Amino acid sequence: MTDAISAKKTSAKKQSASQATAAKIPGALARFRVLAWITGLWLLFLTGEMIFKYFILADKADAPGWFFYVAQVHGLFYMLYLAFTIDLAIKARWKASTTIWTALAGTVPFLSFVFEHIRTKQVKAQFGLA
């Protein structure tokens, strides 16, 4: 008898915890989406900067000094992207491979936009978000 009551309490706690996690999904998804776009845009800017610096200029020393900061800013946003990707992955219970591929998407131009779209569709379908 006490085992049945204990099992019901444990089941109720698990259900309560999963509902609490599901309630946090929209915020985690929104943060992930914003950082995926920001990271993707800065990566495109960094790619353009590198093409200009290494292929168009005759000497890379002629590049403007502010070019140095483009990579720094992208790196900062990429770290935030990683944090928010992991946050969403934990809450949505992604497989390790899904999390790793999504995290790496911020290192290939245009891929963060593609993965943002795919993961958003998956998470919305999984949790019934509109």
Secondary structure, DSSP 8 states (H G I E B T S, - for coil): -HHHHHHHHHHHHHHHHHHHHHHHHHHHHHHHHHHHHHHHHHHHHHHHHHHIIIIISSSGGGS-TTHHHHHHHHHHHHHHHHHHHHHHHHHHT--HHHHHHHHHGGGSTTHHHHHHHHHHHHHHHHHT--
